[in-house]
């Protein structure tokens, strides 16, 4: 009796396998440039999200009425091209700073330059908290030294 049930089950399984529509797996080869571009965009996206996660950046976004969570969600939903463009713009802003540390005191010298190079604003500050000092310097240059009025800012 068992062998008849077993044979019937086997026949059913064999018939089921033939009745199924088997589709072959499709694979393709991608070039090195395409693979590198995808990895680069992922790294740039992670870098942008990390930047948006910093407390000083988050507080600035909130001060301007932007929810940091919404900004991160927007970056996450951007295309690879948009992420690459944004990351390239952030890295090429016309600003610079130089810091020295002596006896635990940080001296920060910073400059903001108009995109056309015609004007600039500079300042120097001292402090012990690097993040707070950088935020204070950026706000001072923008709000009190005229950095917000520079072309390109």
N, C-alpha and C positions, 0 to 999 in steps of 0.2 A: 504494500500500500504506500509506504514511504517513497519507494522508488518511482511509482507512478506520479505521485504529487511532485516529487523532485523534477522528474522529466517534464511535467506540465509547466512548472515554474520556469525551467530553463528555456523551453520553447517560447513562453510568453516574453521573457527577457530578450531573447534573440530577435523575436519579431518586433519588439519595442525599439531595439537598437536600430534596426533597418528602417523603421517608420520615422525615426527622428531625423530632422534635417540637420546634418552635420555641416558646419561651415568652417572652412580652413582659417587658421589664424593668419593675420596679415601683419607683416613687420616691414619696416623700412630703415634705411640707413640715413642718419643725419650727419651733416658735416661738422667739423671741429668748430667752425665759426658760429654755427647755429647753437651748438651746445654751450660754447663759451658765452654767447650773448644771453642765453637763458640764465646761466649761473651768475653773470654779472648783474643782470636785472634783479635777481633774487637778493644778491648781496647789497645792492643799492637800496632796495626796498627795506631790507632789515636795518640798514644804516639810518634811513629816514625815520623809520618807526622808533628806533632807539633815540634819535635826536628829539622826536616829539615826546618821548617818555621822560626826558630830563625835567626836573622840577622847575628850573628857570625858564625853559621853553614853554612848559605847560602853563606857568603863571602868566607869561606874556600873551599866550593865546587867549587865556581867560580874560585878561585885561582888555583885549581887543574884541571880546564877545564871541570867541570861537571855542567850542567844546573840544578839549584835547582828544577825547575818545572819538568824536566825529572826525577829527582831522586824521587820526590813525586809521579809522575805517575807510576814509577816502583814499589814503595812500595804499591801503590793502586792495582796494578795488580798481586802482589805476592800471592801465596797460603797461607793458614793459617799456614802451617808447616814452610814455608820459613820465614814468619813474626815472628813466635815464635823463630826460630833459630837466626835470626838477633837480635831480642830484647834481647835474652839471651846472645849473644856475647857482645853487647854494655854494658850491666850491669855487665859483668865479666871482663872487661879490667883491667889489673894490673896498676892502677893509683889511686892516692888519693890526697886529699887536706884538709886542715884545715884552717878556717878563723876566725879572731877575728876583732871586731870593737871597736875602742876607739876614742872618740872625732871626729866621722865622718870619720875616716881613717880606711880602711880595710887592714889588714895584712893577706896575703895569703901564706901559706906554702904548697908546692906541691911536689909530688914524682911520678916518673915513674919507674916501675920495669920490668926487663926482664921476659918473661913468665916462664923461667926456674929458676928465682930467683937469678941468679948469679951476676947480675949487677943492679945498679939503678942510677938515676940522681935526684937531689933535687935542689930546689931553693925557695927563699922567695922574695916576692914583696909587695909593699904598693901602695894604690891608693884609689880613692873615687868612681869609677864606677865599680861595681862588674862584669858586663859582659865584659867590656873592660879589666879589670884586669885578669880575667880567660883566655881570649883569648891570651893576652900578655904572660901570664905564660906558657900556653900550647905551643905556638910558640917558646918561649925562650928555654924551656926544649927540644923540638924536634930539633930545628935548631942550638942552640948554646951549649947545654950541652950534646949532643950526644944521645938524646932520640930516634932519628930516627934509630940509629944503634942497638938498643936493640933488642934481639931476641923476636919475637912476635909482634913487632910494625911495 
